[in-house]
Amino acid sequence: MIQLSLIGIGTGNPDHVTLAGVRALQAADRILLPRKGEAKSDLVDLRRLLCRNLLDEAAQSRVVEFDLPRRDGRDDYLGAVDDWHAAIAEVWREQMARHLPRGGRVAMLIWGDPSLYDSSLRIAGRLKGSGRDGDASLEVSVVPGITSLQVLTAEHRIPLNALAEPVQITTGRRLRERGWPEDAASVAVMLDGGGAFQALAPEGLHIWWGAYLGMDKQCLIDGRLAEVGPSIVERRAALRERHGWIMDVYLLARTPLLSRTPPLA
Ligand SMILES: C[S@@+](CC[C@H](N)C(=O)[O-])C[C@H]1O[C@@H](n2cnc3c(N)ncnc32)[C@H](O)[C@@H]1O
């Protein structure tokens, strides 16, 4: 029996890992640490740092690094993601069979929280459902982590929703393709390749933007979209150039989120 624990580790600040997360890592027979290619080696370094800072030596010796397959960049996005997840599931299976042939507890460090725009649970579901090599004896548990959205709202000191209003969480791709989601008073945008908000008419919108949240190089900008939108695009490009990669997330709102926020034009 493999007991797989998906552990949310927050988005770069080791202080954001919960006690439950540390306990689960400490208790694991193997901690699988995925490497995601050169451009994002900062993120692997952060995971290594986190293991070094939070775990005792015995637990650190149980960390195993492995390379994740890459997603191909073909136009059929969902098809490419499906193939990619199948390839990742296969790599997980190999790693577990190699390092824990008789079963045991496996921990995986998941960026932010496993429930938010993360496919670890779907990939684990593939292992469970495949019915090969005793996969039926896979048990999955989740340790929640602090999401990038929570760090964004905390750093800007704003609530996620306007009073009694709904929020929609979406992707840059969808915002660009579909525009402002009907019935949303505020919209959180993740996985944006860059400035999808430019597809919206900026009048009456406020933005709270954050990049590298929780890390030393964290960068925050907020204001009326019409005023700060162009500087966010510029700053994003410059930061990406400097660090070789970027992760950013933002909240857009039509309605004031705080009573002291000036009414939106
Ligand atoms: C694959 S999703 C993972 C989200 C993660 N599970 C979470 O709970 O935040 C990656 C997206 O999350 C956001 N993100 C994750 N970490 C971030 C960070 N440190 N700063 C800004 N945005 C971040 C970005 O929108 C990025 O494109």
Ligand as a Chemical Component Dictionary entry (heavy atoms), coordinates in Angstrom:
data_LIG
# 
_chem_comp.id                   LIG 
_chem_comp.type                 NON-POLYMER 
_chem_comp.pdbx_formal_charge   0 
_chem_comp.three_letter_code    LIG 
# 
loop_
_chem_comp_atom.comp_id 
_chem_comp_atom.atom_id 
_chem_comp_atom.alt_atom_id 
_chem_comp_atom.type_symbol 
_chem_comp_atom.charge 
_chem_comp_atom.model_Cartn_x 
_chem_comp_atom.model_Cartn_y 
_chem_comp_atom.model_Cartn_z 
_chem_comp_atom.pdbx_ordinal 
LIG C1  C1  C 0  -0.118 26.085 -11.492 1  
LIG S1  S1  S 1  -0.807 27.435 -10.616 2  
LIG C2  C2  C 0  -0.529 26.897 -8.982  3  
LIG C3  C3  C 0  -1.318 27.664 -7.950  4  
LIG C4  C4  C 0  -1.060 27.174 -6.543  5  
LIG N1  N1  N 0  -1.544 25.829 -6.363  6  
LIG C5  C5  C 0  -1.662 28.079 -5.488  7  
LIG O1  O1  O 0  -2.281 27.531 -4.546  8  
LIG O2  O2  O -1 -1.473 29.280 -5.552  9  
LIG C6  C6  C 0  0.433  28.641 -10.885 10 
LIG C7  C7  C 0  -0.135 30.037 -10.856 11 
LIG O3  O3  O 0  -0.346 30.421 -9.511  12 
LIG C8  C8  C 0  0.015  31.775 -9.321  13 
LIG N2  N2  N 0  1.175  31.807 -8.391  14 
LIG C9  C9  C 0  1.715  30.765 -7.769  15 
LIG N3  N3  N 0  2.718  31.154 -6.979  16 
LIG C10 C10 C 0  2.802  32.492 -7.093  17 
LIG C11 C11 C 0  3.624  33.473 -6.492  18 
LIG N4  N4  N 0  4.576  33.148 -5.599  19 
LIG N5  N5  N 0  3.428  34.765 -6.843  20 
LIG C12 C12 C 0  2.469  35.099 -7.732  21 
LIG N6  N6  N 0  1.663  34.219 -8.322  22 
LIG C13 C13 C 0  1.812  32.919 -7.988  23 
LIG C14 C14 C 0  0.341  32.324 -10.693 24 
LIG O4  O4  O 0  -0.833 32.859 -11.262 25 
LIG C15 C15 C 0  0.801  31.093 -11.419 26 
LIG O5  O5  O 0  0.667  31.246 -12.809 27 
# 
loop_
_chem_comp_bond.comp_id 
_chem_comp_bond.atom_id_1 
_chem_comp_bond.atom_id_2 
_chem_comp_bond.value_order 
_chem_comp_bond.pdbx_ordinal 
LIG C1  S1  SING 1  
LIG S1  C2  SING 2  
LIG S1  C6  SING 3  
LIG C2  C3  SING 4  
LIG C3  C4  SING 5  
LIG C4  N1  SING 6  
LIG C4  C5  SING 7  
LIG C5  O1  DOUB 8  
LIG C5  O2  SING 9  
LIG C6  C7  SING 10 
LIG C7  O3  SING 11 
LIG C7  C15 SING 12 
LIG O3  C8  SING 13 
LIG C8  N2  SING 14 
LIG C8  C14 SING 15 
LIG N2  C9  SING 16 
LIG N2  C13 SING 17 
LIG C9  N3  DOUB 18 
LIG N3  C10 SING 19 
LIG C10 C11 SING 20 
LIG C10 C13 DOUB 21 
LIG C11 N4  SING 22 
LIG C11 N5  DOUB 23 
LIG N5  C12 SING 24 
LIG C12 N6  DOUB 25 
LIG N6  C13 SING 26 
LIG C14 O4  SING 27 
LIG C14 C15 SING 28 
LIG C15 O5  SING 29 
# 
